[in-house]
């Protein structure tokens, strides 16, 4: 008996209700904010922002089913203003509020997004846009202001385990095929937390054996070999560009300009959005280089501005210059780690009182009760520095910033040692 499905496994196993939906408990769990909105029956237009394969399309479908309204689905990759207007006209003619699901809304130009505004304002359609990019950058302000933004999170191990259980049940009931997951690490690594990729990988492995077996044992070696030899088949929706941008960023982080330029060329030839590439380098310049070379952020920002003005094909030269510069730059993630540690501390300790001498004293009463009394103005002292406690009492001496092992940040470390005399463990 053939184990080949008539439709892709990801479509067959797509959830049709919240009971089957995996992940996003913060949104659609029992007390999830989006679940409450949906249950009220009066949903706003919204943008679903999250990584690929975490359930954005499925969530839109379930919402439309729950509200018993027509769902029109478009992809910004191959739809234009004409397609949008046709949907709006159909919704208008029906006299019934309809849901328009627009996948990859970040790929719509400003004028294309403008075409949605009137229908959203009038309530002709409820827009559900899906994006893997920050909507603050990619969605025009008038449209964004009329939409609620919900952030979807990457799937975790327990979610992927649930998907694997669903796979086992499906093949067992439909084909009498027993699937045994002896090892899952390679499968999960290849999927990258993307449910669709996980299903594609499983389906590819199963189809490789045809109808020869009644049992298939998934091991890391087997999965890796089959996927590596069938990458084009595995990447059914052409989502490998997420893998290429990942390889590009990791090549720059790993200080390999040759690999960086190679993956840049892959993205250029694949028609990737020029601003998408530039924005990724802008983030990397701060996250992975930071104060090891502050000029990296300036160049990356100049790159983003430049490619926004001139577009293809000339942008490739600016992107290449920037990628090579960033790859060859000294690396440090110390400021990225500093803010992460500080945020963790704030989450643990809450709003600790600001020391009295640092508080603002705008009124006479506040001055009388001691606000700002012990504050010392740094510029009144030699070297524009005076030793003073700036952290809340409970956090005295806590070190968030650890200068990286590079020439520029070692200067920071030396200044901290000289000024604070061991207070911050340097």
ZATIKE-538945 format. One record per residue: residue in one letter; x, y, z of N, C-alpha, C in turn. Coordinates in steps of 0.001 Angstrom, whole numbers, plus 524288, in hexadecimal, padded with zeros to 5 digits. Atoms other than C-alpha are relative to their C-alpha. Last residue first. Example, Ala and Ser with C-alpha at 12.3 -4.5 7.8 and 13.67 -1.06 7.14 Angstrom:
<sites>
S7FCCC7FB5A7FFC4835667FBDC81BE47FCFE80442802DA
A8037A7FB5A800008300C7EE6C81E7880384804B080000
</sites>
This chain:
<sites>
X7FC287FF8F80441891468AEA2890D08052A801F980234
X7FD04804DA800DC887BF8A94B89ABD803C5800567FB7F
X802B880351803C187E648B4DB899CE803507FB637FE38
X80582800787FE7D882D08BBAC8A6327FD0B7FC4D7FC65
X8017F805577FE9B891058B8BA8A3387FA537FF4180161
X7FC73802827FC36895C48C6BF8A3877FE0A7FAAB801EA
X80338802787FC01889F38CD2E89CFB803157FC7C803BB
X803FA7FCB27FDA9890CB8D752894AD7FD677FD74804C3
X7FDBA7FB3F7FDC589D818D0758917C7FBEE80336802F0
X7FC758015A7FBAB897A08C30388FC580200804ED802B5
X80351801C77FBAD88C3B8C84988791803577FEAC804C2
X802947FB667FDBC895AD8CFFB87F007FCAD7FE7E804B8
X7FC0C7FD0F7FD2689E208C3E087CDD7FD98804CC802A7
X7FECC802E77FB358924C8BBA287939803EA802FC8035E
X804687FF5D7FC6188DB78C5D686F72801447FD788053E
X7FF837FA967FE2B89B478C5E08693A7FB958013F803D2
X7FC47800487FBAF89A148B70F868D5801508057E80200
X802C6800B67FB0F88DE08B9B486105803AD7FF368049B
X803697FB957FEC98954B8BFA6855937FD687FF5E80554
X7FD1A7FB3A7FEB68A0738B5EA855707FC758046E801BE
X7FE437FD79804CA8982E8A997856308023A8055880183
X7FA4F8007C800698950889FF386102801D68020C7FAB2
X7FE0080469802F9887438A4B886381805EB8001A7FFA0
X7FD5D7FE9F804DE8836E8AE1186E5C8025D7FB3D7FD50
X7FAD8802637FFC787A5D8A7DC8786D802CE801327FAE3
X7FCAF7FF70804A186E788B0AD87A27805617FDAA80104
X802F2801B6804978643A8AC4B883EA80367800077FB1C
X7FD737FF008050986C3F8ACE8890627FCBB7FDBB7FB8A
X80190803D3803FA864F28AE3E89D3A80246801757FAB1
X7FBA78032D801DE86CD08B6618A6D97FE9B7FC027FBDB
X7FACB7FD9E7FFAA861058BB828AE428042C7FC377FE13
X7FCE7801B88047E854A48B4A58A98B805808024780006
X7FFC9805BB8004484CAE8B4F48B6208037D7FDF97FB9B
X7FD0D8023F7FBA784FF18C35A8B878800B67FA157FF7A
X8030F800A47FB3684B108C7A98AB18803227FD0480421
X803C48045380009856168CA918A17D7FCB180010804FA
X8043C7FF04803BD85C8C8D7DB89FFF7FBE07FBB07FFE7
X8030F804C0800DE865C58D8518ABA87FB54801417FC80
X8054B7FF567FDF786F848E3618AA2F7FD0F7FAE97FF07
X8023A805027FE6287DFF8E48B8A7427FACB800E7802C2
X8000B800417FA51880BE8F1448A0407FD587FAEF8018F
X801D2804D37FD75884A68F2DE8920580034800AC805E8
X805AF80074800C5886598FE4E888CC7FDD47FAF380242
X801028045280394895128FBFB888F97FA447FF237FEED
X7FBA1801218037C8963B9046B894F37FECB7FB4B7FC91
X7FB97802DC7FDCF888FC907A989AC9804237FEE47FBD4
X7FD767FCA87FC1587E4F911B889832805017FD938021E
X7FCBF7FC20802A187AA390AD288B92802A6803D0803CC
X7FAFC80223801C8875E98FEF5893228039D804207FDBC
X7FFDE7FED98059886B3F9067C89A5A805687FE9E7FDDE
X7FB447FD118014B86A23900158A7B880058800797FA14
X7FE3B800858056585CCA8FBD48ACA6804C0803777FF11
X7FAB48021C8002985BC58FAE78BB64802217FF567FA6D
X7FC4A7FD6A7FC7185011903F58BCD7805A07FE2D7FF45
X7FB7A7FDCD802B3848D18FF628B0A68042D8024F8037D
X7FF39801C78055D83BAB8FD5F8B766804D4802BC7FDAF
X7FB0A802938012883DC8900708C5BA800DC7FDF67FA8E
X7FFC78053D7FDA0830AE903928CBAB804A67FCD17FE00
X7FFD17FFC07FA4483227912318C95F800857FAA580279
X7FABD7FE4C7FE88835919106F8BAEF800957FFF9805EE
X7FC6F80454801178293C9087B8B8F38059A801678017B
X800B5804077FC0E8214B912F78BFB9803D97FB8E7FF2C
X7FD677FE437FB3B826E391DBA8B7107FFAB7FBE280440
X803137FCA07FC83822BB916718AAD18032B80158804ED
X8025D7FB7C802A882A1F9111A89F0B7FD03803AD803A1
X802637FCF47FBC18334C908438A6AE7FD7C804F27FDC8
X801287FAAE801AD837238FD5E89D387FD3F802E080480
X805577FEAF8018583C7B8F1768A3F27FF7B805B17FE6D
X800897FFF7805B184AC78EDCC8A3967FA95801AF7FE33
X7FCA47FBF58024184E0A8F1998B1A97FFC0800307FA0D
X801FD7FAAA7FF478423B8EA228B69580342804187FD35
X7FD957FD487FB8D846DD8DD278B0DF7FE42805B88003F
X7FB767FD13801D283CD78D7BC8A70480257802D3804B9
X7FFEE7FA477FF6F833B88CE3B8ADC680513802647FE04
X7FD277FE827FB438338B8C06E8A81D80041805F58005D
X7FEB37FA697FFF1829158BE8289DD88028C8018180530
X8042A7FC238007B829228AFCF89BF1802008059380039
X800247FC787FB79833E28A70D8A1517FBD7804367FFAD
X7FFB0802967FAE68331E89AFD898B97FEE3803B880481
X80457803C07FF9F82E4D8A11B88BF87FFE07FD6880561
X804C87FCEF7FF3E8377B8ACAC88E127FB527FC63800AD
X7FFE57FE037FA9F842DC8A33A88FE07FB17803218012E
X8010F804747FC8C83F7789BEE883637FFC4801D2805AC
X805968011F8006D83EAD8A8F587C2F7FE767FB6C80387
X802CE7FBE77FD2F84C238ACBB881467FA1D7FF157FFDD
X7FF5F800EC7FA5A851D389FB287D157FCEF8040780323
X802EA804CC7FEC384C468A14786F568003C7FEDB805DA
X805887FE8B7FFA1850F28AF6686EC67FCA47FB3D80135
X800E67FC607FBA285EBE8AB3F872397FA3D8015480086
X8007F803077FB3085EC989F548693A7FEC280389804A2
X804B98032A800A085C1C8A7E885D5C7FF017FCDB804F7
X8044D7FC597FEEF8665B8B186862447FAB97FD4B7FF53
X800397FE5E7FA7E870568A687863957FB77803B880125
X8059B7FFD77FED486D9989FF48567D7FF178021580589
X801547FFDF7FA6C87B148A2CD851207FA138001680094
X8054A801727FE4F881AC8A0AF844087FF6980076805EA
X7FFD8802937FAE488D598A73383D897FA627FF0E801D1
X7FFC67FCD77FB4188A058AAD982F7C800C27FCA3804E3
X7FA927FF4D7FE6C88D748A286823A7800988030E8051A
X7FD928051B7FF2B87F9689D53821FF80596800988020B
X80204802427FB20879AE8AACA8240A802987FAC68012F
X7FE267FCDA7FB93882588B0E98199F7FE4E7FD9480531
X7FA69801247FF6287FC48A5D180FF98023880304804AA
X7FF77805617FE15871058A6CF811F2805B37FEA4800FB
X8017D800327FA7A8714E8B5A7810B5800C77FA9280247
X7FC367FD027FCEF878D78B5D2803F67FEE37FF79805D3
X7FB24802FB7FFDD870598AAE67FE7480427802C78033F
X800CB8047A7FC83863B98B1CC80219805047FCD88008D
X8000D7FDD97FAAD868998BE5D7FBE17FF527FB99803FC
X7FAAB7FE2E7FEE886C368B75C7EF428005F801EA805A4
X7FCBC8049A7FEE285F6F8AF8F7EEFA80590801AB8017D
X7FFC38010A7FA5A857DE8BC3A7F032803967FB7780158
X7FB6D7FD857FDA985B6C8BF9E7E2258009B7FED1805D2
X7FC03803D37FE708520E8B57B7DC89804948025D80307
X7FCCA8036D80346848C18B8197E319801168029D7FAC6
X802138050A801CB843DB8C2B67EC45803D37FCD17FCC2
X7FE838014980560848DE8D0C57EC8B7FE2B7FAAE7FE0E
X800827FBD5803E1842FF8D7D07F82C800DD7FE0F7FA6E
X8057E7FE5C800128403F8CCC7801B07FF13804187FBC0
X802DB803D08033F84D6E8C70F7FE047FA318014E7FFCA
X7FE747FFCC80581854128D371802DC7FCCF7FC3E7FCA4
X801F87FB2F8026B84CB98D4D780FA7801148000A7FA2A
X805BD800678003484F208C6A38135A7FDA5804CE7FD57
X8015B803EB803F985D808C7BA80FC47FA1B7FFA47FF66
X7FF487FD4E804FE85F008D438817B47FE977FC617FB7B
X8045B7FC5D8006E8594C8CCE282357800458030A7FADE
X804B18031D80116862B18C1A3821367FB3C8037E7FF65
X7FFCC801C28056C86E088CB3A820277FB1D7FCE97FE95
X8008C7FB768036686A568D22C82CC87FFF67FE5E7FA47
X8057C7FE747FFDF8680A8C55D833F87FF15804A77FC5B
X8030180400802C9875618C05C82FC47FA3C8017D7FFC1
X800D47FE578056787BD28CD22833CA7FCC37FC117FCE4
X804D37FCE380081879B18C959842117FEE4801D27FA70
X7FF227FC7A8046F884278BEBA840C47FB0C803277FF18
X7FAE6801C4801E4885B38B5F684CB48018B803557FB4F
X7FBE67FC2E7FEDF87AB88BE8A851B98057D7FDFD7FEE0
X800A57FC4E7FBB58703E8B66784B2F8048D803B980098
X7FB2F7FCE78004D875178ABA784252800058042580445
X7FB65803678003F86B3E8A085843E880530802EA7FFB1
X8004D804BF7FCC585EAB8A73A84842805297FD1580041
X800537FEBF7FA708616B8B4FA84354800527FB1B8035D
X7FBEA7FC397FEC0866668B219835AA7FFF98017D805C3
X7FB22802B47FEB585DD58A5F38352C80440803CD801BB
X800B2802807FADE8515D8AE15835D0805147FD6D801BD
X800667FBBC7FC37855E28B6CB82AA07FF637FDD680586
X7FA9E7FE5B7FED685A228AAD8822EF8001180466803FF
X7FD77804267FD0584C768A525823F78059B8018280170
X801E57FFA87FA9D846A28B22781FCF802907FBD580360
X7FD6A7FBA37FD5B84F278B277813A97FE5D80065805B6
X7FA7D801527FF3A84AC08A4ED80F6A802BA804488031F
X7FFEB804787FC6883C408A7DF81157805A87FE938014D
X8003B7FDCB7FAB883E2B8B52180AEC800027FBBE8042F
X7FB0A7FD737FEB9842CD8AE947FE5E800008023180592
X800F07FA717FF0F8371C8A55E7FDE28050180291801F1
X8014F7FE7C7FAA183BFD8983A7F8FD7FF4C805E980057
X803BA7FBAF7FFF083B9E895D27EA567FE5A801B480563
X80535801ED7FEA6841C9888527EADF7FBE78044880055
X801ED8030B8047384DD188D197E38F7FA847FDE6800FE
X800B57FC5F8045984FE88977A7EDFE7FDA67FD237FB54
X804BC7FCF97FEFF84DA888DB27F8F27FEDB803D37FB90
X8048E803878003685762883F27F3837FAF680315800AB
X8011E800EE805888611288EFE7F1087FB4C7FC687FF56
X802457FB24801F18602B892F77FF587FE857FF5C7FA3F
X8058D8002C7FE8D86265884C0802E67FD33805047FE77
X8029880442802CF86F22884E67FB317FA2A7FFE38013A
X801097FE218054A873168924D800617FD457FBC77FCC4
X803F77FBDA7FFB6871B188D9F80E6B7FE84801E87FA92
X8051B8028F7FF72878FA880F280B7F7FBAB8041580014
X80103802F2804CB88484888BE806627FAB37FD498002B
X8021E7FC9E8041D883F7892CD8114F7FEB97FD187FAF9
X7FE86802488050F885688886481BEF7FDAC8034B7FB97
X7FB9B7FD2F802598856F88F3D82940802077FD7F7FAFB
X7FB6D803677FFBA87C958854B83027804C68022A7FD42
X7FEC0800977FA698725088FC68329F804F87FCCA800AC
X7FDDF7FAF37FE4F872E2892EE8241B8019D7FFB3805B6
X7FAEB7FF7680296871408848B8209980291805298018A
X7FC408031B7FCF2866758831A82AC180572800397FD9D
X7FEEF7FD5F7FB0785EFF88E61824858041C7FD0480325
X7FD7E7FAF88011E86007888A1816DC80197802B880512
X7FA908014F8014585CC987AC981B6E8032A804FA7FEFD
X7FD8E801E17FB2C8507087FE5821FF805C47FECA7FF15
X7FEEA7FB4A7FCF084CF6887B7815D8802927FE888052D
X7FBBB7FD248027E84E9387B2C80DF580147804F780314
X7FB1D802B47FEE18466F872F18174C804A4803057FDC9
X7FF097FF297FA6A83B5887CCF816F8805107FD4C801A0
X7FD807FADE7FF7083CB687CE880824800CC8015F805BC
X7FA85800977FEB083A1886E59808DE802B88054980089
X7FED37FD077FB4782BBF871A080990805B87FF8E80193
X7FBC87FC5A8011B8297786DA27FB828018880345804B4
X8021B7FABB800B881C3C867D57FEC980449804097FF15
X804707FFBD803988202F859B57FCAC7FE16805847FEF3
X801527FA6D7FF9082DB185A5D802D17FB76801547FC60
X801447FEBF7FA8E82E8284B9C804B87FE0E8059680087
X80519802517FED382DD9848DF7F6327FE3A801718057B
X803EB7FD3E8032B838E98524C7F3497FA8A7FDF980121
X801397FADF7FDE28410984D1C7FEA57FBAE802CE7FD02
X804EF7FE7B8027E8404383EED7FA8C7FE3F8056F801C3
X8001B801C68057884DD3839537FD337FB1D801C87FD0D
X7FB9B7FDAA802C884FBA84129809B17FFE57FEA37FA36
X8012C7FA78800E78421483D7380E45804598028D7FCDB
X8044C7FF83803C48447D82EE580C5D7FED5805B97FECF
X7FE68801CC80531851E682EE8812E37FBB4800EF7FBF1
X7FC237FC678023884E098372681E8A8016D7FE817FA73
X802977FB1380153841AA82F4A8214D803CC803B77FD4D
X803A2800ED80458848B082242820C07FD84805207FE36
X7FCFA800F9804C58542A826A28292F7FC6B7FF6A7FB46
X7FD8E7FB20801B684B7D82CAE833AA802DB7FF527FACC
X7FB357FEE37FD1B843228207E8348F802548050D7FDE6
X7FD6C7FB03800F6834FD81E638307D804C18008C8038F
X7FD7C7FE047FB4D830DB810138307C80313804F47FEA9
X7FB787FCC08012E8273380C9F825E08021A8024580514
X7FDE57FD287FB7681DA3801618272A804C3803217FE43
X804827FF2A7FC90814C57FA8D81D71801AA80317804D6
X7FFC0801527FA7781F157FBBD812F17FAD5800CC802CF
X7FCF3804AA7FECE820077FB2A804377FF787FE3D805AA
X8038C8038C7FD338150580467800E3802D57FB15801D9
X8047B801E58030481D7A80FE27FCCA7FC847FC9B80351
X80068805B37FF88829C181075805237FB6C7FDC87FCEC
X7FB218024D8020182D4981E2F800D67FFB87FA118000A
X80096800E4805A081F128221B802CF804DC7FD957FD90
X803C68043D800E3820648204D811897FF9E7FEB27FA31
X7FD9E804E37FE2C82CD08287F8124C7FC617FB627FEDB
X7FBD18015A803AA826E283333809EF8029E7FADF80183
X80269801F6804CA81A5A8335D811ED8041D7FE437FC15
X8022E805317FEEB821DA834B081EAB7FDD97FD927FB00
X7FBA0803947FF26829EB83FF08194A7FE0F7FA6B800ED
X7FD87801038050D81E19846ED813BC804657FC078007E
X8036780381802F3816EA84579820BA8025F7FEA07FAB6
X7FFCF8050C7FD5A8226A84B63828097FCAD7FC047FD13
X7FB18802918017A823988562281E06800867FAA980299
X80076801AF80577815358599781F9E804E67FD197FE49
X80360804A1800538165E859C882E6F7FFB87FDF07FA6A
X803FB7FEDA803EB822048632382E3D7FCBA7FB0F7FF33
X804B27FE667FD2B829FA861BD83ABB7FB83801727FC6F
X7FF3C7FAD07FDC783694861C1832E67FB43801F1802FD
X804F07FD13800368316A8563F82B11800A08058B8020C
X801367FED28057783F148512E828677FB108034F7FF98
X7FC237FC30801BF842BB851EF836CC7FEE0801BE7FA65
X8014A7FAFB7FDA38362384B4A83AF0803BC804447FE2B
X805147FE618020D8381C840058317E7FE918056680212
X7FF187FE24805608467783F0A834F07FAF98020C7FD9E
X7FCDB7FB3B8000B8436A83E528438A800BD802357FA7C
X802EC7FB99802458380E834C68427B80363804DC7FF2B
X7FD397FB147FF1083E1B82777845137FD10804637FD34
X7FBC5801817FC758374F81A5C8466F80334804BE80188
X7FC227FBCD7FF9A82B1F8205B8407B804107FE7D80418
X7FD597FFF37FAEC823978143583C8D80425804467FFEF
X7FB787FC8C80001819AD8150B83192802318003F80585
X7FE2C7FE9B7FAC8810798098582FF4804EF803527FF88
X7FA587FF5F7FFCC8097B8093B822ED8019C801CA80574
X7FE0C804657FCED7FBA2803CC822D3805E68002280086
X7FCF3803B2803307F90780D41817AD801D97FB30802FC
X801047FFA98059B7EEA7816D581C70802A87FBB47FCD9
X8058D800A78013A7EDB9813B282AF97FEEC7FFCC7FA27
X801F1804F57FDEB7FC308114582D597FA587FF0E7FE5C
X7FE018043280354800B881C148245C7FE247FAA6801DB
X801F57FF9B8055B7F7DC8260182B12801CD7FB5F7FCB2
X80589801898001C7FA65821B78391B7FDE67FFFD7FA6D
X80058805A27FEFA8091F8223D837507FA607FE0B7FFA1
X7FDF6802BE804A18088A82FB4831147FF647FA17800AB
X804257FF8C803E880000834E783C24801827FD1C7FAFD
X80428803A27FE6A809C382FCE846137FB97800037FC01
X7FE25805488013D81484836CC83E947FBF27FBE380185
X8007F800A7805AD80CDA8437D83F11801B17FA8B7FE5D
X8058F800AB8012E80B5E8421784DCF7FF0D7FF377FA36
X80157805617FE6681A028401284F4B7FA487FED47FEC8
X7FE1A803678043581BF184C80847727FEF67FA4A80142
X803807FF4D804748135E853E085120801917FC577FB86
X804DB802C37FEC281AC684E2C85CC47FBFD8008C7FB9D
X7FF5D805B1800758279D8522E8567A7FAE17FD1B8010E
X7FC30802487FC7182383860588548F7FFEB7FA0D7FF8D
X801C7804CB7FD6681CB88673E84951804637FDC180355
X7FE06804D28024F8215087502846747FDED7FB508030B
X7FAD9801CA7FE54818AE87FD184BCD8018F7FAFB7FD27
X7FFED805AA7FF7480D748872C845818058F7FE3780128
X7FAEE80275800F780C6E895CF847E07FFAC7FA2980110
X7FF45804737FC7C7FF0489C048467B8050E7FD387FE7C
X7FB8D8035C8013C7FDB88A99C840A1800777FBBB80420
X7FD9A801D47FB277F03D8AFFA8410B8047A7FC557FE74
X7FF6A8059C7FF0E7ED358B70A83481802537FEFC80563
X805438024C8000E7E7EC8C47E831498001A7FA2680108
X803007FDA67FBB97F47C8CB7F835317FA7A7FDC080059
X7FE47802487FB077FC288C20D82C957FCC88021380490
X80229805507FFBA7F4468C615820B1801577FD7B80534
X805BA7FFC17FFD37F6A98D4A4822787FD747FAA18007D
X802357FE397FAFF804F68D214826597FA03800378000F
X800AC7FA4E7FFD2808D08CA2B81A687FCFC8019B804E3
X805877FEC4800E080CDF8BC2081D597FF46805E7800A0
X801E5801D68050981B148B7F381B977FA50801557FEC2
X7FCD37FE6480475823068BEB88260B7FD2F7FF2E7FAD3
X7FED77FA757FF4B819838BE668317D80325802227FB6B
X803DA7FCCC802C3814B08B16A82C1F800EA805E08009F
X802327FC427FC49821638AACF830557FC2A8039A7FD3C
X7FCE47FB4C7FF0F8234F8A040826267FD38803A5803D0
X7FB7E801C77FCFB81E2C8924B825A680371804A080178
X7FAC67FE3480172810F88976B8218A8042A7FD8980374
X7FBF7803417FD98802BC8936D8214F80551801D97FE20
X7FB1380025802DA7F7B189CF181EEB803E77FCA6802EC
X7FC39802DD7FCD57EA0189A60823C9804EC7FF897FCB3
X7FAE98018D802177E12B8A4C981E318030E7FCE780411
X7FC868003B7FB7E7D2E58A54E8220F805267FDE97FDEC
X7FCF2804AE7FEEA7CBE68A983815E3802AA800838054B
X80186803A5804317C0FD8B3058129C802D87FAD7800AD
X801A9804FD7FDC47C3688B95281FE67FE1A7FC297FBE7
X805A9800958006C7C37F8C70281A367FE077FAF48027F
X802927FBBF7FD1F7D1488C9B481F0C7FA177FF5080018
X7FF28801167FA6C7D64C8BC6E81A7C7FD2E804138034B
X8033E804887FEA07D0418BE4880D08800847FE9A805C0
X8058B7FE85800057D5F38CBFC80BE47FC827FB8D801C8
X8019A7FC6F7FBD37E3A18C7FF80FFF7FA26800F880043
X802F4802C87FBF67E5DF8BBF6807AA7FD4B803B5803D2
X804D6801EC802607EA108C30E7FB3C7FC897FD29803ED
X803DE7FBC4800177F4108CAA68033A7FAB77FE1D7FDFB
X802587FFE77FAC87FB328BDE3805B07FBD48043B80065
X8033F804B67FF8F7FD598BC8C7F70B7FD547FFC88055B
X804CD7FF1880307801FC8CAA67F62D7FC587FB4A80047
X803387FC0D7FD5D80BB48C884801417FAD2800D67FD1B
X7FDE27FAB680024810D98BC0A7FB0C7FC49803B6802D9
X803507FC39802BC80C448AE997FF5580287805678003C
X7FE457FFB2805748173C8A5538031A7FC8C803977FCB3
X7FB687FC9B8005B815258A8028118B802058008B7FA71
X801BF7FAA7801038077A8A23D8101C80496803C67FF81
X7FB477FD028014E80DA3894D280F577FEB5805A47FE8A
X7FB0B802417FE458005388E1680F5E8048D803537FE09
X7FBE37FE68803A17F42A8965880DE88053E7FE2980218
X7FAE48018B7FDEC7E84C890178144880419801437FBDE
X7FBF580067804067DC228979A810B6805197FEA4802B7
X7FA927FFD07FE417D0DA894E881A008038F7FF817FB3F
X7FCA88045E801727C3118983A815BB8057C800CB80227
X7FA937FED57FEAF7B8228A0C181AF7803567FB337FF02
X7FE68802987FB277ABD489CFD813D7805B88013B80112
X802937FD4C7FBB67A51D8A57E809B48015C7FDBE80544
X80276803E37FC9D7A93B89B647FFB27FCEE8029780474
X804B980211802807ABAD8A6007F5A57FD107FC4180390
X803E27FBD1800277B5468AD1A7FE7A7FAD27FE0C7FDDC
X801C67FF597FA997BCEF8A0AA801767FBB08041280047
X80314804AB7FEB07BDAD89DAB7F2FA7FDC68007980584
X804F67FFB5802E17C20A8ABA27EFF97FC6E7FB6680159
X803267FBF87FD6A7CC718AB1C7FAA47FAA6800747FD69
X801C3802267FAFF7D1A189E497F53C7FC69803DA802C5
X803D38040F801437D2488A3C77E7747FDBB7FDA0804FB
X804F67FD6F801457D8D38B0027ECA37FBC47FC0C7FEA6
X8023E7FDE07FB2E7E3738A8077F3287FAAC8026F7FEEC
X801FE8046F7FCED7E5FE8A0307E6DB7FD5D801D9804FE
X8049D80211802B57E7388ACA87DEC87FD8B7FB8A8031C
X804797FCB37FEAD7F0608B2CE7E8C97FB067FDEA7FD80
X7FF387FA638008E7F9D48A7907E7337FB1A802F28018A
X804DD7FCF7800647FB218994F7EAF08014E805C77FF84
X802218003880550806C3890727E80A7FAD4802E67FF58
X7FBF280146803D380FDE8926B7F39C7FDD1800437FA76
X7FDD27FB258021B805AD8998D7FBC8804387FEF87FBE8
X7FA7F7FF9E7FE947FE8C88CAB7FD7280243804D27FD63
X7FC677FE2C8040C7EFC888D0D7FD6F805927FFDD80216
X7FA75800897FECA7E52F8860F8052880351801AB7FB5A
X7FD2A7FF5C804EB7D6D38899880591805CE7FFF980150
X7FA6B7FEDB7FFA37CF6C884258113A8023C800607FA82
X7FCB88019A804647C094884CD811CD805AF80190800D7
X7FFE67FC158042A7BAA78864E81F618037F7FE127FB98
X803AD8018A8042A7B67387C3A829707FF8F804347FBCB
X803AF7FBAD800AB7BD8C88343834877FBF17FEEC7FBC9
X8026F7FEE37FAF27C463876E58392C7FBCA804317FF74
X803A5804477FEE67C732872AA82B557FCE480114804F6
X804597FF67803AB7CD3D87FE3828237FBE07FBC8800DD
X803017FB577FE8B7D58B87F518347B7FB418009A7FC6F
X803358016F7FB777D9C28715E8318D7FC9680499801B0
X8041D8038D801BA7DE6E87552823FF7FC4C7FEAB80489
X803C47FCE3802FF7E601880FF8291F7FB637FCA47FE45
X802E37FCCD7FC487EC848786F833737FBE38034C7FD34
X803CC803597FD617F06A86E878292A7FC958031B803BD
X804258012B803C77F6FC878F2821017FBA97FCCF80284
X802B97FB19801447FEBF87E0282CAE7FB6A7FF0B7FC4A
X805B5800567FFD680212870998321C7FD00804DF7FEA9
X801D38003E7FA9581070870498360D7FA0D8005180068
X8018F8052A7FE2E815D186C8B828BB7FE2E7FF9F80595
X802F78036A8038381D5F878E2825BE7FE857FAE4802B1
X7FCB980309803968215A881B18310C7FCA77FCA57FC60
X7FD0D804487FDAF817A788B4B83707803177FD0F7FBEA
X7FA5B7FF79800F980EEE8971683513802DF7FB7F802AE
X7FD9A8045F7FD328003F89597833AA805CC7FFF47FE8D
X7FB33801D6802717FAB58A2D082FAE802327FBAC80376
X7FB5F8013F7FCF27ECAE8A5AF833508049B7FE837FC8C
X7FBFF80163803C97DFAD8AB2282F16805177FF4A80306
X7FDEE7FB98803097D7088AB1D83B01803517FDFC7FB7D
X7FA507FFAE800717CEF189F9C83FCD801A7804C47FCCB
X7FF307FAE7802827C1078A0F384493805D6800F97FF75
X8028E7FFC48051D7BC3F89347847C9800DC805127FD1A
X803BB7FBAD7FFB57BF868949A856477FD13800A47FADE
X804C6801E67FD6D7C59A887118557E7FBE48044C80079
X802D38034F803C57CF6388C7384BB17FAD87FE1D80252
X8020B7FC8C804197D3978976E854D87FCB07FCE17FC24
X804527FD017FDB07D4E788E0E860517FD748038F7FBED
X80468803A37FF4A7DD08884A4858247FB3A802EA80222
X802968006E805127E5CA88FE6853EA7FB3D7FC618005A
X8027E7FB0C801667E9118936D861F67FD167FFA57FAD1
X7FD2A7FD09803F27EBB788575866177FCFE804D27FE3A
X8003C7FA7D7FE7A7E517880FE8729F802DE803887FC26
X804D77FEF97FD147E1A78735186E0F7FF66805BE8016B
X80104803887FBA27ECA187340864187FB16801B1802E1
X804F8802C5800AE7EB6987AF48577A7FF1D7FBB38040F
X803FA7FD5A803227F57F885AB858DE7FABD7FD3C8000B
X800927FAB07FDEE7FEEE881BA863B27FBC88030E7FD0F
X803818001A7FB7E7FC938737A85FF57FF0D8057580235
X8025C7FACF7FF48802BC8762D852BE7FC148002880487
X7FCEE7FB5A7FEE8805D6867CA8503F7FCAB804DC800DB
X7FB5C800D47FCC97FE8D85C9B849AA803008051F800A3
X7FBDC7FC328011B7F09C85DFD844A8804807FF4B803D8
X7FBBC802A4802BA7E860851A384587804C4803807FF3C
X7FEB4804C77FD1F7DEDE8569A84FDA804A07FD2D7FD96
X7FC397FEB97FBEC7DF4286419849B3801A37FB3080319
X8025E7FDA97FB587D89985E9583DC1804418012C803FD
X804D37FD60801927DBA285A6882FD67FD2A80278804A2
X8043F7FFEF7FC217E9C685677831D47FB42803077FDFE
X800EF7FAA07FE357F2018542A825837FB6780009803D0
X7FFFA7FFB27FA457F51D8459D825147FF3E8058C80219
X80376803FD7FDD47F13784389816EC7FF7A80094805E8
X805627FE5B800F27F74785059812C67FC257FC288026B
X800FE7FB447FCE38047084D81819187FA6D801F07FF49
X8012C8018F7FAA08040E83FAF813867FEAB804B580367
X7FB847FFB37FC6C8038484530805C87FE507FEBF80594
X7FEBB7FA947FEE07F7768405B7FE62804CD8001E8038B
X802287FD198046B7F4B7833397F7E68010A805D380094
X804E77FD387FF0F7FDBD82CB18019F7FE35802EE7FB24
X7FFF07FAC080227808128229E7FDEB7FAA78028D800A3
X800517FC657FB94808A3816CB806F47FFDA805B07FE34
X7FCDE7FB49800678059180D3C7FC077FF1480389804B6
X8034A7FB4F8000080000800008000080372804EB80000
</sites>
